[in-house]
Amino acid sequence: MSDAAAPFTAHPPASTTMPFEVYVHVPFCIRRCGYCDFNTYTALDLGEGASRANYATLAIREMQVVHEWQLAHGVAEPPASTVFFGGGTPTLLPAGDLVAMLDAVREIWGIREDAEITTEANPDSVDSEYLRILRDGGFTRISFGMQSSVPHVLRTLDRTHNPSNVAADVEAAHRLGLETSVDLIYGAPGESTEDWCDSVRSAIGLGVHHISAYALTVEPHTKMGRRIATGELEAPDDDGEAAKYELADQLLSAAGLEWYEISNWARPGHESRHNLGYWRNADWAGIGPGAHSHYNAVRRMDTGIGHDSKAGIPVGANGHGAPVRDAWTSMRAWDIPHPRVWAVALQHSRVPWQDFELIDCDENAEELLMLGVRLREGLNVSAFAERTGMKIPSTAIDALVNEGLLTRSDDALIATLQGRLLNDLVIERLMDAVLHD
């Protein structure tokens, strides 16, 4: 936990007018994929009530406790504009459990009538009846984990789903009026350019509204990481991944799916509003083991924001202490990752955060830069200056424009295709210019 340099302002930041989102993490999987570094578990029961059968009850309890914390800290959120169930594999739970958790969001925070409600789904874990229950319960969108259409690539990724089920599930979702998305991964060991081209074309051929394409990231402690370390598998090649990104962008754009964020393409009007909320620095409550939360305006308590010795959360999180008038800050927090320990905290009515940090001025500026440059709408230079009190030197902007990494449209800085490929470099140079202006 770090709060030494956190800014406390006299009034809630203007960003409190931003939308509010809810993310629900469901950490269960049938098996753990070899490349996966997410917080997931394959056991049916992890102890202390942290089981698949009891998961919805615990998640709903966390929603209640988090809402109590919000009220104690002056966080008055509007009704949720998006709700997203991720994992893990949320669709390993009964469809009724997902609907029950969604109903709890509606009861506790409210949900806008035009809200986007999404769940991720494994193609082998849903059918038409499952999807119908979700639709009738208020879900509007399904994101299927496709990864690849090529059998040998799926085997390398340890994905066990039947590729034919992707098409059947997407068709069933469309019949029910649900929006659809698929996720793809490029750069798997042994994947050729032709393999990747086949996967992208197969995804386009499904007629989905949205496609995400992510470069494979290999973590050393994963099964795939160990296989690469021993030489059993070849490590992904940066140049090869860049070429596959360019190929995807070309094919998707030609098919009418426009990039709106570095790794995401959509038919106009079908962008993931939940993801856009992240990139626009909205408030969101993360529910479930390892889930992250973000708040733009939190009121400090009378004892200061520090750790509660029992819960490991900001003082006042369970109603202890009194709010300090005119003392506001931004913060992020993350839940205890292990479901058993997370469940114990909830049994004691504690917000199950492992830790939190307050966002200082430099971190806030870096976040806004990073998030804005990833988007097709770009980084609004004037809005950045207004929210941070910092200016981006024109010399830094001109240099990146001249190098073909950025374009400027009115007051927005937008990454070119080359700028998307070198996004980390663009962010680093902009931030360095801001801090040393």
Secondary structure, DSSP 8 states (H G I E B T S, - for coil): ---TT---BSS--GGGGS-EEEEEEE-B-SS--TT--SS-B--SB-STT-BTTTHHHHHHHHHHHHHHHHHHTT----SEEEEEEEES-GGGS-HHHHHHHHHHHHHHT-EEEEEEEEEEE-TTS--HHHHHHHHHTT--EEEEEEE-S-HHHHHHTT--S-HHHHHHHHHHHHHTT-EEEEEEEE--TT--HHHHHHHHHHHHHTT-SEEEEEE----TTSHHHHHHHTTSS----HHHHHHHHHHHHHHHHHTT-EEEETTEEE-TT---HHHHHHHTT-EEEEESTT-EEEEEEEEEETT-S-B-TTTSSBTTTTS-S-EEEEEEEEEEEEE-SSHHHHHHHHHTT---EEEEEE--HHHHHHHHHHHHHHBTT-EEHHHHHHHHS----HHHHHHHHHTTSEEEETTEEEE-HHHHHTHHHHHHHHHHHHHT-
